[in-house]
């Protein structure tokens, strides 16, 4: 039970960070010339977060084989 709660808390934190990165990327891009390398690094971090979110979701809600 404690593991489930910990995973749910981590999932919430990761989702929040993912949304925040999305906001940061959009702001950087919308304010004219920007550092392409910085944006690529942020997008890579965002993708890593998404992968981790999906991994935790699969642990919390495993596929059932019927």
C-alpha positions, 0 to 999 in steps of 0.5 A: 500500500505504501508503495502505491501511495509513493508511486502516485505521489511521484506520478503527480510530481512528474506530471506537474514537471512535464506541464511546467516544461511544456509552459517553459518551452512554449514561452521560450519559443514565443519570445522571438529568437531562442537557443535551439540547443536549450529547447532541444534539451528541455524537449528531451527532458520532457520526453524522459518525463513522459516515459517515466510517467507511462512506466509508473502508470503501467505499474499502477494499472497493469494490463489485464490478460483476460 
